Amino acid sequence: MLWRGQRQSGNVEDRRGIGGGGLAIGGGLGGIVVLIIALLLGADPRQLLEQTRVDGPASGTETSRRVNPQEEELKQFSATVLASTEDVWTDIFRQQGRSYRKPTLVLFTDQVRSACGNAGVAVGPFYCPGDEKLYLDFSFFSELQTRFRAPGDFAQAYVIAHEVGHHVQNLLGTMEQVDSLRGRMSEAQANEVSVRLELQADFYAGVWAHYAQQKGILEPGDIEEALGAASAVRDDRLQREGQGRVIPDSFTHGTSEQRSRWFRKGLETGDIRQGDTFSARNL
C-alpha cells in the first residue's frame, strides 16, 4: 500500500502505556482467559464489552514506555488509513445529503476503558458506538501475521476499515436497529443478526478499498492481503481451534467464504446500496 506521504488523520488518541483499570470479569489474567474462551465459543465481543462496563471516570496510570520505531511507523500508517476512510466516507455521505461524523482511533496496550466498558487485548480491535471510537492494540497486527497467517499492510488496513464500517453502521442507525432486534430474539437468531452486521462491515471495508484503488494507493497483492485477513479471522476456524468442532448457530462473524464474498462485493461495486446483508437470502 502506497501510504507514505499521504494525509494523516488528527483523530488518533494514543493511550499506549496508559493502563485502563482492571477487567471487571475476574480482573487481570482471569478476565482475559474468560474473554478468550467466550470468543472462541462464538460470543459477541460487543456484548462482552457491555458486561465489563464500569461506571466512573478512567483511573488509568501512565507507565514508562520505550519508543518502538516499528510501532511509531504503525501509528503513522494507521493514521493514514484512517484519513483515507475519512475522505471516502465523507464523499459518500455528502452524495446522500448526509454529514459524516469522523470517528476517533484509540491506540492502547494490554487493556483499555471505553464507553462500552473495559476491554483487554484478547477482545481484539473493536468499535464502541457509545463514544464513536475505534480501539486497536498493535499486538493484533502481529497476531494477524503469525497466528492467522494474514501478513501485509493492506491486511492491517482492512482491520481498520472494518471497524470504520461499524461506525458507518452506527451513523446510519443500523446498530441501534440490530440491538433492538436482538433483544426480542432467541440466542441463535441474535447470533445470525450479528453475523449479518459483521458481514456488512466487511462490505463497507470493501467499499473503502474500491475508492482507495481508484486513487492509486494500492499495490499489486494488496487486495489478496485484505481478502486473506477477511477470511482468516472467522467463526468456523476459531471454534475448531478452541473446541474442536464447529457450531454454526453460535457464529457471530461469519465464515471465511462469507467474509471474503461481502468484502469483494463492496470492492467491486463501491455502492453502499448493494450491502444490505440483512435482506440477503444467501450470505
N, C-alpha and C positions, 0 to 999 in steps of 0.2 A: 504494500500500500504506500503510495507516494504522499506521505503525510507531512514530512518536514517542510518548513517554510509556509505552511498553511495557517490560517487563523486559529487561535486557541480560545476556548471559551473562558470567560471570567467567572462562570458559575460552578467553580470547583472549591469544595471545602475540605481542606486537608486536616484530618484528625489522626493521622498516623502517629503512634507514640503516645496517644492520649487514651487512657482506659475508659471504658463505658460503664463501669459498675458490674457487679456480679450478675450472672444469669439468674432469673427468677426460678427456673426449673432446676432445683437442686444446687445451682451455682457451680462455677468452676468447671472442672473436667466432667463431673457427673452430668451437668446440664448439657454439655456438648455431646456426650455419649447418647443422651436421650434424644437430642435433635438428630444425630446421625441415624440412629435406629428408626426414628419416625420417618425420616426422609426416605430411607431405603424401603420402608413398607408402603411408600406412596402417599405420605401425608402432604398436605398443602402447606408450603413454607409460610404463606401469609397468615394462616391460622395459627401456626406455631408462634409467629411473632406476636400475634394478638394475645396468646396465652401467657407470654412472658412480659406483658406490659407492666410497667412500674410507674406509678404516679410520682410527681415531684420533679424538681429540676435535676439536670445531669450532675453527677458527683464525680466525674472522671478526674484523674490526676495525671499530669503530664510526666512522662518519663524521658530520660535522656536517650537519644536515638542517633546513631551514627548515620550520616548521609550516605545512602547507597546510590551510586551513579546509575545503575540499571533501573532502580525504582524511580529515580528522578526522570529518566527518559520515558518510563511508562506513564508517569504523571503527565508529561507533555503530550505524549501520544493520546492518552485518554481525553485530555482537554481539547485536543484537535478533533478527535472523533465526535465528542460532544458538540463542538462548534458546528461540525458538518451536519449533524442531526438537527441542530437549531435552524440552520439555513434551509434545509429541506422541508421540515415541518412548518416553519413559518410561511414558506411559499404555498404549501398545500392548504394550510388553514386559510390563508388570505384568499386563495381562489374560491374557497367555500364561503367567503364572507365572515370568517371567524378570526379570532385573535389567538395566536399560540403563546401560551404562558410557559416560559422556559423552566425546566427542572434544574435542580442542583445536584451535582455529583459529589458524594461524600466518600473520601478515601479513608480507610481505617485499617487497623491491625488488631487481630485477635477477637475483639468484640466491640460493639458499638451500641449506643442508645438512640433510638429513633422515636418518632411519634407513634409507631406501631408496637413499640416495646424494645427490650434488649435483645440483641442477636449476637451469636458467636459466628466464627468463621465457617463452622460446619453448615450453616444455612446457605452459604454461597451468596453471590450477588443478588440483591433484591430491590424492589421498588416499594416505597411506603406512600400510599395515597394521602395519608394524614398530614404529611409535611411536604409532599411532592418532591421527594428526594430519592436519588438512586444511591445505593450503598455498595461499595466494592472494596474487597481486600485483595491486593495484588497476588497473594498466595494462590488464589483461584486460577490465575493465569498459568502458574507453574503446574497446578493440578490438571488443567486443561491439556497441557502438553504431555505430561508424564502418565497420569492415570488414564485419561480419556483418549490419549494419542491424537489430539487435535491441535497441532502446532500452527504457528503463523500469526502475524499481526492482524490479519483480517479476521481470523477466528476470534481474537480478542475484541476486535471492533464489533463483531456480531453480538457478543455478550452485552456490550454497552447499548447497542442499537435495540436489542431485545427488551432490555429494561426501559429504555425510552419508549418502546412500543406500549408498555404498560402505562406509562404516563399519558400517552395519546388516548388510550382507553379510558383513563380517569377523566381527562378533559372532555371527552365525548359522552361521558355518562355511562359507559359500558360497565365499568367496575361496580358502580352503585346498583345497576340493574341486576348484575350477576350476584352480588351479595344478597340482594332482596330475594332472588330466586332460590338460592342455596338454603336459605332459612326455612323454606317450605318443602324441601326435598329430602328424599332418603339419602343415605351416605353415598350409595352407588351413583345416584342421579347427580348429586352435588359434585362428585368426582368427575363425571362426564362433562359437566359445565366448566369445571376448572380446566380440563383438557382443551376445550374449545377456546377458553380465554387465553391459554398459553400459545396455542397454535395461531391465534390471531396476532399475538405479539411477535411470533416468528414471521408472519406475513408482513407486518409493519416493518420489521427489520429488513425484509427483502425489498420493500418499497424504498426504504432509505438507500439500500445498495443499488437499486435501479438508477437513482439520480446521482449517486456517487460515481457510478460507472460512466454516466453521461458527462460528468465534469472532468473525467480523465485522471482520477486519482487512484484507480485500481490498476494493479499489475497482473500479468499472467499468473494464474494459480490462486488468486485471491478468492474467487467465487468458490473454488473447490475447498479452500480453507474454511470458509463460512459454512458450507454445507457439511463439512466434516464436524464442525463444532455443533451444528444444529442436530445432527444425527447421533453424536456421541453421548450427550447428556440426556438420556431418555429413560422412561419408566421401566421398559422391559429389561434393559441392561442393569439398572440399579437394583431392581428386585431380584434378578437372577444372581447378582453378586452378593446381595445381602441375605437372601433367604433360600436361594437355590431353586426357586420356582417363580413363575410369572402369574400375577392375578390381575387380569385386565380391568375388572370392576374397581380396582383401587388406583388405577392410573390417574395422575393429576397433571401430567405434562405432555403425554403422547408418545408414540413410538418413533423409532428412527425414520421410517418411511413418511409418517405424517408430518414430522417437523421439517424434514427436507422438502417435502412437496409444497407446504404452505410458504416456506421461505422462498422457494423457487418461483412460486406463483406471484408473490409480491415483486420479486426481482424482474420477472418477465413483463408484468403488466404496468407496474408503477401506479396502479389505480386503486385507491383505498376502497372503492365501491365493490371491488372483487374479493374483499377479505371478510365476508360475512360467514365466519365459521359456525355461527350459531344456527343458521338455516341450512347449512350444507348437510346432505344426507350421507355423503361419503367423505370422511375426513382423510 
